[in-house]
Amino acid sequence: MAQKPWGGRFSEETDKLVEEFTASVHYDKRLALYDIRGSIAHARMLGKTGIIPLEDAEKIIAGLKEIEKDIKEGRFKWRKDLEDVHMNIEAALYEKIGPVAGKLHTARSRNDQVATDVRLFLRDVIDETLSRLKDLRKALVEKAKENLEVILPGFTHLQHAQPVLLAHHLMAYYEMFTRDAKRFAFVRQETNVCPLGSAALAGTPFPVDREMVAQELGFAGITRNSMDAVSDRDFIVSFLAAASLAFVHLSRLSEELILWISQEFGFIDLPDKLCTGSSIMPQKKNPDVAELIRGKSGRVFGNLFTLLTVLKGLPMTYNRDLQEDKEPLFDTVDTLLAVLALAKELIVGLKVNRERMRKACEEGHLTATDLADYLVTKGLPFREAHHVVGRLVAYCEEKGQKLWELPIEKLKEFSELIGEDVYEWLTLEGSVSRRKVVGGTAPEQVEKAIYQAEKELEA
């Protein structure tokens, strides 16, 4: 094994610069345990089908299990001159069991081998992603339950718009992350097919049992076209796309936490353990975790674009460009899993300043729409009602008053339809409680949403 596995075709040794440039073992060794798992299933199938003697298959499997133990216990020595994780393991197998190791690669190529490894790896990653998304969704639901009575301004264009329950606001993020979970679950289905048996690109002349290998590795099925199987990285693109959209939501959540913890808002506080300070300004408490989550969205989006660019010009079938799929994938995996865990901690540790939220609701005439709706109930067309209330708001702005502070006589100057019952429409509680439409901010609807979410999370 001192020579390259493909060295029979070549008359010169590989240039050291080329070895350095083409080597991937420094990052694809992360797939080692998946590579061994796939090799064990392949060897077992080779023995059972009689493609190689059963005793040879058993010897190969025993050697692979020893290598697996060496890797787990940190004794395995990785060699860059052996290019990648596959050849490192195969070389180690030669050292342990001798020439019989060469039979492992019967009816297999590194092309279908690496495709299998990545699918096994990504399947586990998605399971962990779904678990962490579930933890984050649970945290949002629990924080919503703790704050069912809290009202804060709802915003459009970052301007005060209408009063909403804080619980309703938090449950909006629950919905976003629930959609993310559904997307990742779909990507898992797309990932969960076995390409082994496709060999280099055309399949294999040996009577392999692809279904046996797929079943042993826990795949739901096998790929249907050998050429597509060895060159398909759509499932990775799907994962990166799902991760990118999840980061859109994580970044939006972080942006609001950053705004809310500022002195200008003062809506929340975050635990000291999740914040940092300034090296020069002693008073500072910076929401660095939320800021970094917002910032790391850029690298995740970039990883998606990297792989799309790699794939867009490739002819059939395998091309070495596909080696460039792993670093953006691994980087996204590490970033996503870390951020999901931290986002959960931010929500769990979030402390709500109820008084400040309530005080903010006194600004911006949040119940102006309610007043227009009130006039509609009195028979005025909405567009006319909108105009009347617009003039009322302009008057309040000029006089520095609130809508609910105006005496009934003044209100009637703008419309004779306004009666004493109008003040019920101008309260914050009245505003939110009237929005009983399914999906609205009325307490009874938010409680139903929380109940439904808890049922979903139990499933």
KEKEKOL-170322 format. One record per residue (C-alpha): residue number from 1; residue in one letter; chain; x, y, z. Coordinates in Angstrom, 3 decimals, decimal comma, m for minus. Layout:
<nupas>
<NUM; A; A; <X; Y; Z>> ...
</nupas>
This chain:
<nupas>
<1; M; A; <0,000; 0,000; 0,000>> <2; A; A; <3,005; 2,330; m0,166>> <3; Q; A; <2,016; 3,041; m3,760>> <4; K; A; <m1,176; 4,822; m4,787>> <5; P; A; <m4,139; 2,492; m5,275>> <6; W; A; <m4,379; 3,827; m8,807>> <7; G; A; <m0,600; 3,920; m9,325>> <8; G; A; <m0,423; 1,138; m11,924>> <9; R; A; <m1,380; 3,562; m14,677>> <10; F; A; <1,314; 6,131; m13,860>> <11; S; A; <5,060; 6,251; m14,470>> <12; E; A; <5,841; 9,157; m12,115>> <13; E; A; <5,238; 9,695; m8,436>> <14; T; A; <2,616; 12,272; m7,558>> <15; D; A; <4,047; 15,730; m7,076>> <16; K; A; <4,056; 16,756; m3,410>> <17; L; A; <2,201; 19,943; m4,276>> <18; V; A; <m0,496; 17,882; m5,936>> <19; E; A; <m0,710; 15,622; m2,889>> <20; E; A; <m1,166; 18,648; m0,658>> <21; F; A; <m3,684; 20,237; m3,006>> <22; T; A; <m5,861; 17,163; m3,528>> <23; A; A; <m5,744; 15,727; m0,014>> <24; S; A; <m9,020; 15,775; 1,898>> <25; V; A; <m8,190; 13,576; 4,878>> <26; H; A; <m7,706; 16,568; 7,171>> <27; Y; A; <m11,464; 17,150; 7,055>> <28; D; A; <m13,102; 14,018; 5,653>> <29; K; A; <m11,635; 11,903; 8,477>> <30; R; A; <m14,729; 13,148; 10,249>> <31; L; A; <m16,575; 10,499; 8,232>> <32; A; A; <m14,347; 7,675; 9,477>> <33; L; A; <m16,836; 5,852; 11,679>> <34; Y; A; <m19,486; 6,080; 8,964>> <35; D; A; <m16,963; 4,792; 6,425>> <36; I; A; <m16,235; 1,792; 8,629>> <37; R; A; <m19,917; 1,160; 9,191>> <38; G; A; <m20,575; 1,153; 5,458>> <39; S; A; <m17,540; m1,064; 4,824>> <40; I; A; <m18,681; m3,608; 7,391>> <41; A; A; <m22,107; m3,830; 5,748>> <42; H; A; <m20,460; m4,149; 2,325>> <43; A; A; <m18,068; m6,866; 3,509>> <44; R; A; <m20,873; m8,810; 5,152>> <45; M; A; <m22,841; m8,702; 1,912>> <46; L; A; <m19,805; m9,816; m0,131>> <47; G; A; <m19,421; m12,827; 2,130>> <48; K; A; <m23,094; m13,754; 2,214>> <49; T; A; <m23,474; m13,573; m1,566>> <50; G; A; <m20,287; m15,588; m2,108>> <51; I; A; <m18,565; m12,804; m4,014>> <52; I; A; <m15,658; m13,313; m1,612>> <53; P; A; <m15,146; m16,259; 0,770>> <54; L; A; <m17,125; m15,899; 3,990>> <55; E; A; <m14,002; m16,325; 6,114>> <56; D; A; <m12,355; m13,433; 4,260>> <57; A; A; <m15,393; m11,252; 4,919>> <58; E; A; <m15,267; m12,125; 8,620>> <59; K; A; <m11,565; m11,322; 8,756>> <60; I; A; <m12,183; m7,966; 7,075>> <61; I; A; <m14,996; m7,143; 9,497>> <62; A; A; <m12,857; m8,019; 12,503>> <63; G; A; <m10,053; m5,801; 11,189>> <64; L; A; <m12,438; m2,916; 10,586>> <65; K; A; <m13,768; m3,171; 14,126>> <66; E; A; <m10,216; m2,960; 15,466>> <67; I; A; <m9,625; 0,172; 13,389>> <68; E; A; <m12,895; 1,611; 14,672>> <69; K; A; <m11,674; 1,100; 18,231>> <70; D; A; <m8,322; 2,701; 17,401>> <71; I; A; <m10,081; 5,767; 15,997>> <72; K; A; <m12,443; 6,117; 18,966>> <73; E; A; <m9,542; 5,823; 21,412>> <74; G; A; <m7,340; 8,284; 19,525>> <75; R; A; <m4,609; 5,839; 18,453>> <76; F; A; <m5,209; 5,993; 14,718>> <77; K; A; <m2,495; 7,731; 12,687>> <78; W; A; <m3,811; 9,725; 9,748>> <79; R; A; <m1,587; 10,097; 6,666>> <80; K; A; <m2,057; 12,940; 4,210>> <81; D; A; <m0,197; 11,055; 1,469>> <82; L; A; <m3,077; 8,548; 1,438>> <83; E; A; <m5,409; 11,340; 0,244>> <84; D; A; <m8,628; 10,649; 2,065>> <85; V; A; <m10,433; 8,846; 4,862>> <86; H; A; <m11,171; 5,808; 2,677>> <87; M; A; <m7,584; 5,047; 1,705>> <88; N; A; <m6,320; 5,685; 5,227>> <89; I; A; <m8,689; 3,072; 6,578>> <90; E; A; <m7,930; 0,627; 3,777>> <91; A; A; <m4,177; 1,025; 4,380>> <92; A; A; <m4,684; 0,401; 8,080>> <93; L; A; <m6,707; m2,694; 7,232>> <94; Y; A; <m3,798; m4,010; 5,140>> <95; E; A; <m1,510; m3,558; 8,107>> <96; K; A; <m3,853; m5,513; 10,341>> <97; I; A; <m4,973; m8,413; 8,124>> <98; G; A; <m2,699; m8,400; 5,087>> <99; P; A; <m3,624; m8,793; 1,401>> <100; V; A; <m7,147; m10,003; 2,231>> <101; A; A; <m7,909; m6,331; 2,862>> <102; G; A; <m7,763; m5,773; m0,892>> <103; K; A; <m10,960; m7,799; m1,325>> <104; L; A; <m13,029; m5,218; 0,547>> <105; H; A; <m13,114; m2,931; m2,467>> <106; T; A; <m14,670; m5,610; m4,680>> <107; A; A; <m17,841; m4,293; m6,359>> <108; R; A; <m17,322; m0,856; m4,842>> <109; S; A; <m15,806; 2,501; m5,792>> <110; R; A; <m14,830; 5,437; m3,670>> <111; N; A; <m17,569; 7,215; m5,606>> <112; D; A; <m20,469; 5,240; m4,138>> <113; Q; A; <m18,521; 4,786; m0,906>> <114; V; A; <m18,248; 8,481; m0,091>> <115; A; A; <m21,825; 9,117; m1,177>> <116; T; A; <m22,898; 6,514; 1,357>> <117; D; A; <m20,695; 7,938; 4,106>> <118; V; A; <m22,096; 11,439; 3,689>> <119; R; A; <m25,686; 10,193; 3,693>> <120; L; A; <m25,078; 8,242; 6,909>> <121; F; A; <m23,415; 11,268; 8,493>> <122; L; A; <m26,091; 13,721; 7,415>> <123; R; A; <m28,898; 11,468; 8,569>> <124; D; A; <m27,501; 11,563; 12,118>> <125; V; A; <m26,953; 15,314; 11,875>> <126; I; A; <m30,572; 15,869; 10,871>> <127; D; A; <m31,778; 13,778; 13,806>> <128; E; A; <m29,731; 15,960; 16,166>> <129; T; A; <m30,934; 19,114; 14,404>> <130; L; A; <m34,556; 18,048; 14,863>> <131; S; A; <m33,898; 17,357; 18,539>> <132; R; A; <m32,377; 20,803; 19,094>> <133; L; A; <m35,138; 22,499; 17,139>> <134; K; A; <m37,627; 20,732; 19,371>> <135; D; A; <m35,822; 22,018; 22,477>> <136; L; A; <m35,934; 25,570; 21,098>> <137; R; A; <m39,628; 25,281; 20,251>> <138; K; A; <m40,358; 23,962; 23,752>> <139; A; A; <m38,515; 26,924; 25,263>> <140; L; A; <m40,595; 29,348; 23,202>> <141; V; A; <m43,829; 27,692; 24,274>> <142; E; A; <m42,822; 27,730; 27,946>> <143; K; A; <m41,842; 31,408; 27,773>> <144; A; A; <m45,151; 32,175; 26,068>> <145; K; A; <m47,068; 30,399; 28,855>> <146; E; A; <m45,194; 32,434; 31,470>> <147; N; A; <m46,233; 35,695; 29,802>> <148; L; A; <m49,825; 35,151; 28,689>> <149; E; A; <m51,024; 38,436; 30,194>> <150; V; A; <m48,187; 40,627; 28,943>> <151; I; A; <m49,045; 43,152; 26,223>> <152; L; A; <m46,470; 44,955; 24,096>> <153; P; A; <m46,582; 47,019; 20,922>> <154; G; A; <m46,751; 45,057; 17,719>> <155; F; A; <m44,704; 46,686; 14,981>> <156; T; A; <m44,869; 47,177; 11,247>> <157; H; A; <m42,063; 49,133; 9,579>> <158; L; A; <m40,533; 49,193; 13,098>> <159; Q; A; <m43,317; 51,625; 14,046>> <160; H; A; <m45,921; 51,062; 16,749>> <161; A; A; <m48,878; 49,398; 15,056>> <162; Q; A; <m51,291; 47,458; 17,300>> <163; P; A; <m51,094; 45,882; 20,750>> <164; V; A; <m50,358; 42,147; 20,865>> <165; L; A; <m49,710; 39,586; 23,535>> <166; L; A; <m46,046; 38,806; 24,093>> <167; A; A; <m47,064; 35,149; 24,038>> <168; H; A; <m48,502; 35,655; 20,548>> <169; H; A; <m45,241; 37,257; 19,441>> <170; L; A; <m43,176; 34,351; 20,794>> <171; M; A; <m45,483; 31,802; 19,212>> <172; A; A; <m44,809; 33,396; 15,834>> <173; Y; A; <m41,247; 32,123; 16,173>> <174; Y; A; <m42,574; 28,736; 17,221>> <175; E; A; <m44,352; 28,585; 13,865>> <176; M; A; <m41,168; 29,506; 11,986>> <177; F; A; <m39,084; 26,850; 13,698>> <178; T; A; <m41,856; 24,281; 13,257>> <179; R; A; <m41,691; 24,866; 9,501>> <180; D; A; <m37,927; 24,436; 9,750>> <181; A; A; <m38,399; 21,107; 11,494>> <182; K; A; <m40,718; 19,934; 8,723>> <183; R; A; <m38,155; 20,935; 6,110>> <184; F; A; <m35,347; 19,043; 7,845>> <185; A; A; <m37,603; 16,005; 8,228>> <186; F; A; <m38,197; 16,071; 4,462>> <187; V; A; <m34,452; 16,381; 3,805>> <188; R; A; <m33,925; 13,305; 5,980>> <189; Q; A; <m36,238; 11,337; 3,714>> <190; E; A; <m34,360; 12,580; 0,667>> <191; T; A; <m31,046; 11,603; 2,281>> <192; N; A; <m32,138; 8,186; 3,490>> <193; V; A; <m31,418; 6,087; 0,374>> <194; C; A; <m28,372; 3,903; m0,171>> <195; P; A; <m26,092; 4,416; m3,206>> <196; L; A; <m23,774; 1,443; m2,520>> <197; G; A; <m23,740; m0,900; m5,489>> <198; S; A; <m23,552; 1,953; m7,967>> <199; A; A; <m19,752; 1,528; m7,992>> <200; A; A; <m17,881; 4,128; m10,058>> <201; L; A; <m20,849; 5,147; m12,204>> <202; A; A; <m22,275; 2,191; m14,154>> <203; G; A; <m23,058; m0,314; m11,422>> <204; T; A; <m21,123; m3,559; m10,918>> <205; P; A; <m21,029; m6,928; m12,706>> <206; F; A; <m20,901; m8,739; m9,344>> <207; P; A; <m24,182; m10,133; m7,961>> <208; V; A; <m24,377; m7,737; m5,031>> <209; D; A; <m27,409; m7,567; m2,745>> <210; R; A; <m28,040; m3,830; m2,527>> <211; E; A; <m31,194; m4,246; m0,453>> <212; M; A; <m29,291; m6,228; 2,179>> <213; V; A; <m26,699; m3,460; 2,550>> <214; A; A; <m29,381; m0,766; 2,673>> <215; Q; A; <m31,314; m2,639; 5,336>> <216; E; A; <m28,231; m3,193; 7,495>> <217; L; A; <m27,373; 0,504; 7,314>> <218; G; A; <m30,921; 1,544; 8,153>> <219; F; A; <m31,708; 3,139; 4,801>> <220; A; A; <m35,317; 3,279; 3,651>> <221; G; A; <m34,379; 2,180; 0,137>> <222; I; A; <m31,751; 2,224; m2,594>> <223; T; A; <m30,941; 4,734; m5,332>> <224; R; A; <m32,463; 3,989; m8,731>> <225; N; A; <m29,790; 5,189; m11,154>> <226; S; A; <m26,085; 4,509; m10,684>> <227; M; A; <m24,945; 7,587; m12,608>> <228; D; A; <m27,143; 9,878; m10,556>> <229; A; A; <m26,267; 8,102; m7,320>> <230; V; A; <m22,527; 8,825; m7,438>> <231; S; A; <m22,918; 12,448; m8,546>> <232; D; A; <m26,015; 13,451; m6,586>> <233; R; A; <m25,446; 16,078; m3,926>> <234; D; A; <m28,953; 17,488; m4,060>> <235; F; A; <m29,625; 16,156; m0,564>> <236; I; A; <m26,734; 18,250; 0,754>> <237; V; A; <m28,050; 21,299; m1,080>> <238; S; A; <m31,455; 20,628; 0,478>> <239; F; A; <m29,878; 20,472; 3,921>> <240; L; A; <m27,927; 23,690; 3,361>> <241; A; A; <m31,071; 25,388; 2,052>> <242; A; A; <m33,077; 24,259; 5,082>> <243; A; A; <m30,258; 25,445; 7,341>> <244; S; A; <m30,151; 28,799; 5,550>> <245; L; A; <m33,859; 29,380; 6,047>> <246; A; A; <m33,543; 28,312; 9,689>> <247; F; A; <m30,812; 30,925; 10,029>> <248; V; A; <m33,112; 33,556; 8,552>> <249; H; A; <m35,451; 32,823; 11,455>> <250; L; A; <m32,648; 32,605; 14,015>> <251; S; A; <m31,277; 35,918; 12,789>> <252; R; A; <m34,694; 37,602; 12,981>> <253; L; A; <m35,143; 36,356; 16,524>> <254; S; A; <m31,664; 37,573; 17,437>> <255; E; A; <m32,329; 40,977; 15,904>> <256; E; A; <m35,392; 41,445; 18,091>> <257; L; A; <m33,547; 40,378; 21,225>> <258; I; A; <m30,784; 42,848; 20,365>> <259; L; A; <m33,333; 45,648; 19,930>> <260; W; A; <m35,324; 44,694; 23,000>> <261; I; A; <m32,322; 44,641; 25,353>> <262; S; A; <m31,219; 48,130; 24,263>> <263; Q; A; <m31,835; 51,098; 26,547>> <264; E; A; <m34,181; 52,560; 23,942>> <265; F; A; <m36,515; 49,555; 24,241>> <266; G; A; <m35,640; 48,018; 27,604>> <267; F; A; <m38,199; 45,258; 27,041>> <268; I; A; <m35,983; 42,404; 28,238>> <269; D; A; <m32,808; 41,433; 29,985>> <270; L; A; <m30,570; 38,453; 29,297>> <271; P; A; <m28,479; 36,464; 31,793>> <272; D; A; <m24,946; 37,731; 32,355>> <273; K; A; <m23,625; 34,312; 31,359>> <274; L; A; <m24,992; 34,823; 27,837>> <275; C; A; <m23,587; 38,337; 27,414>> <276; T; A; <m20,160; 39,947; 27,369>> <277; G; A; <m18,728; 43,342; 28,278>> <278; S; A; <m16,500; 46,015; 26,849>> <279; S; A; <m12,741; 46,237; 27,277>> <280; I; A; <m12,977; 50,009; 27,658>> <281; M; A; <m16,542; 50,879; 28,797>> <282; P; A; <m17,272; 49,321; 32,203>> <283; Q; A; <m21,020; 49,869; 32,019>> <284; K; A; <m21,583; 47,799; 28,891>> <285; K; A; <m23,546; 44,541; 28,733>> <286; N; A; <m23,458; 43,379; 25,137>> <287; P; A; <m25,776; 40,746; 23,603>> <288; D; A; <m22,838; 39,195; 21,746>> <289; V; A; <m24,389; 35,740; 21,438>> <290; A; A; <m27,418; 37,131; 19,627>> <291; E; A; <m25,188; 39,343; 17,486>> <292; L; A; <m22,997; 36,416; 16,482>> <293; I; A; <m26,030; 34,308; 15,627>> <294; R; A; <m27,190; 37,137; 13,385>> <295; G; A; <m23,720; 37,399; 11,859>> <296; K; A; <m23,169; 33,685; 11,332>> <297; S; A; <m26,176; 33,550; 9,047>> <298; G; A; <m23,883; 34,990; 6,368>> <299; R; A; <m21,481; 32,068; 6,422>> <300; V; A; <m24,349; 29,576; 6,249>> <301; F; A; <m25,873; 31,356; 3,256>> <302; G; A; <m22,401; 31,401; 1,687>> <303; N; A; <m21,987; 27,658; 2,168>> <304; L; A; <m25,217; 27,057; 0,257>> <305; F; A; <m24,051; 29,257; m2,596>> <306; T; A; <m20,640; 27,540; m2,593>> <307; L; A; <m22,140; 24,129; m3,237>> <308; L; A; <m24,616; 25,413; m5,810>> <309; T; A; <m21,685; 26,936; m7,685>> <310; V; A; <m19,667; 23,703; m7,467>> <311; L; A; <m22,539; 21,656; m8,871>> <312; K; A; <m23,891; 23,913; m11,581>> <313; G; A; <m21,288; 23,126; m14,253>> <314; L; A; <m20,563; 19,451; m13,634>> <315; P; A; <m21,093; 16,915; m16,394>> <316; M; A; <m22,020; 13,365; m15,508>> <317; T; A; <m20,890; 11,689; m13,341>> <318; Y; A; <m18,340; 11,940; m10,538>> <319; N; A; <m15,875; 14,813; m10,772>> <320; R; A; <m13,225; 15,737; m8,224>> <321; D; A; <m15,030; 19,054; m7,725>> <322; L; A; <m17,442; 17,092; m5,542>> <323; Q; A; <m14,729; 16,867; m2,916>> <324; E; A; <m15,630; 20,504; m2,231>> <325; D; A; <m19,010; 19,513; m0,816>> <326; K; A; <m17,758; 18,537; 2,622>> <327; E; A; <m16,179; 21,653; 4,084>> <328; P; A; <m19,267; 23,851; 3,543>> <329; L; A; <m21,432; 21,008; 4,834>> <330; F; A; <m19,344; 20,433; 7,951>> <331; D; A; <m19,118; 24,153; 8,665>> <332; T; A; <m22,887; 24,561; 8,387>> <333; V; A; <m23,505; 21,522; 10,597>> <334; D; A; <m21,222; 22,816; 13,343>> <335; T; A; <m22,621; 26,334; 13,138>> <336; L; A; <m26,255; 25,232; 13,084>> <337; L; A; <m26,043; 22,809; 15,992>> <338; A; A; <m24,153; 25,273; 18,175>> <339; V; A; <m26,534; 28,128; 17,398>> <340; L; A; <m29,692; 26,082; 18,038>> <341; A; A; <m28,405; 25,174; 21,494>> <342; L; A; <m27,522; 28,794; 22,265>> <343; A; A; <m30,812; 30,149; 20,922>> <344; K; A; <m32,659; 27,872; 23,305>> <345; E; A; <m30,594; 29,199; 26,212>> <346; L; A; <m31,358; 32,783; 25,187>> <347; I; A; <m35,086; 32,089; 25,309>> <348; V; A; <m34,917; 30,162; 28,580>> <349; G; A; <m32,893; 32,935; 30,227>> <350; L; A; <m34,913; 35,827; 28,807>> <351; K; A; <m36,342; 38,110; 31,517>> <352; V; A; <m39,336; 40,217; 30,544>> <353; N; A; <m39,746; 43,834; 31,689>> <354; R; A; <m43,539; 43,875; 31,762>> <355; E; A; <m43,800; 47,445; 32,992>> <356; R; A; <m41,591; 48,765; 30,206>> <357; M; A; <m43,616; 46,913; 27,582>> <358; R; A; <m46,817; 48,293; 29,042>> <359; K; A; <m45,414; 51,814; 29,097>> <360; A; A; <m44,384; 51,486; 25,452>> <361; C; A; <m47,973; 50,638; 24,563>> <362; E; A; <m48,984; 54,156; 25,619>> <363; E; A; <m47,025; 55,583; 22,706>> <364; G; A; <m48,002; 55,516; 19,060>> <365; H; A; <m51,814; 55,421; 19,414>> <366; L; A; <m51,921; 51,626; 19,245>> <367; T; A; <m55,711; 51,424; 19,450>> <368; A; A; <m56,367; 53,766; 16,548>> <369; T; A; <m57,432; 50,857; 14,356>> <370; D; A; <m59,828; 49,776; 17,085>> <371; L; A; <m61,437; 53,208; 16,993>> <372; A; A; <m61,873; 52,908; 13,238>> <373; D; A; <m63,407; 49,451; 13,720>> <374; Y; A; <m65,724; 50,940; 16,352>> <375; L; A; <m66,997; 53,500; 13,848>> <376; V; A; <m67,572; 50,708; 11,332>> <377; T; A; <m69,842; 48,981; 13,861>> <378; K; A; <m71,792; 52,237; 13,999>> <379; G; A; <m72,380; 52,111; 10,257>> <380; L; A; <m69,545; 54,231; 8,884>> <381; P; A; <m67,645; 52,759; 5,874>> <382; F; A; <m64,122; 51,788; 6,868>> <383; R; A; <m62,381; 54,223; 4,531>> <384; E; A; <m64,355; 57,107; 6,029>> <385; A; A; <m63,689; 55,783; 9,522>> <386; H; A; <m59,976; 55,599; 8,696>> <387; H; A; <m60,031; 59,255; 7,664>> <388; V; A; <m61,861; 60,346; 10,830>> <389; V; A; <m59,418; 58,531; 13,096>> <390; G; A; <m56,478; 59,864; 11,113>> <391; R; A; <m57,625; 63,425; 11,883>> <392; L; A; <m58,100; 62,463; 15,531>> <393; V; A; <m54,560; 61,086; 15,727>> <394; A; A; <m53,183; 64,251; 14,140>> <395; Y; A; <m55,045; 66,302; 16,764>> <396; C; A; <m53,646; 64,142; 19,581>> <397; E; A; <m50,127; 64,519; 18,186>> <398; E; A; <m50,531; 68,281; 18,079>> <399; K; A; <m51,880; 68,464; 21,650>> <400; G; A; <m49,640; 65,779; 23,140>> <401; Q; A; <m52,609; 63,666; 24,233>> <402; K; A; <m53,685; 60,018; 23,974>> <403; L; A; <m56,842; 58,894; 22,233>> <404; W; A; <m58,293; 57,471; 25,431>> <405; E; A; <m57,578; 60,729; 27,283>> <406; L; A; <m59,877; 62,806; 25,093>> <407; P; A; <m63,252; 63,684; 26,609>> <408; I; A; <m66,329; 62,417; 24,842>> <409; E; A; <m67,242; 65,943; 23,759>> <410; K; A; <m63,986; 66,313; 21,881>> <411; L; A; <m64,339; 62,894; 20,275>> <412; K; A; <m67,835; 63,775; 19,073>> <413; E; A; <m66,448; 66,816; 17,282>> <414; F; A; <m64,831; 64,377; 14,872>> <415; S; A; <m67,860; 62,067; 14,561>> <416; E; A; <m71,325; 62,175; 16,070>> <417; L; A; <m71,365; 58,369; 15,889>> <418; I; A; <m68,968; 58,164; 18,848>> <419; G; A; <m70,654; 57,354; 22,152>> <420; E; A; <m69,610; 56,646; 25,739>> <421; D; A; <m69,031; 52,989; 24,862>> <422; V; A; <m66,024; 54,003; 22,759>> <423; Y; A; <m63,628; 53,883; 25,702>> <424; E; A; <m64,010; 50,096; 25,923>> <425; W; A; <m62,540; 49,961; 22,418>> <426; L; A; <m59,549; 52,087; 23,341>> <427; T; A; <m58,091; 49,866; 26,081>> <428; L; A; <m55,167; 47,556; 25,386>> <429; E; A; <m56,945; 44,549; 26,884>> <430; G; A; <m60,057; 45,260; 24,855>> <431; S; A; <m58,011; 45,554; 21,683>> <432; V; A; <m56,281; 42,190; 22,026>> <433; S; A; <m59,353; 40,367; 23,357>> <434; R; A; <m61,478; 41,363; 20,349>> <435; R; A; <m59,061; 39,705; 17,922>> <436; K; A; <m60,612; 36,273; 18,370>> <437; V; A; <m60,090; 35,134; 14,804>> <438; V; A; <m58,163; 31,868; 14,553>> <439; G; A; <m54,505; 32,839; 14,588>> <440; G; A; <m55,253; 36,179; 16,266>> <441; T; A; <m53,771; 37,673; 19,411>> <442; A; A; <m56,838; 37,227; 21,659>> <443; P; A; <m55,867; 35,362; 24,851>> <444; E; A; <m58,228; 32,483; 24,131>> <445; Q; A; <m56,693; 31,984; 20,664>> <446; V; A; <m53,134; 32,205; 21,973>> <447; E; A; <m53,952; 29,654; 24,667>> <448; K; A; <m55,307; 27,339; 21,970>> <449; A; A; <m52,128; 27,823; 19,944>> <450; I; A; <m49,986; 26,962; 22,961>> <451; Y; A; <m52,087; 23,884; 23,683>> <452; Q; A; <m51,773; 22,753; 20,062>> <453; A; A; <m48,021; 23,331; 20,146>> <454; E; A; <m47,660; 21,261; 23,304>> <455; K; A; <m49,514; 18,410; 21,600>> <456; E; A; <m47,233; 18,676; 18,573>> <457; L; A; <m44,157; 18,591; 20,787>> <458; E; A; <m45,370; 15,488; 22,591>> <459; A; A; <m45,665; 13,586; 19,301>> 
</nupas>
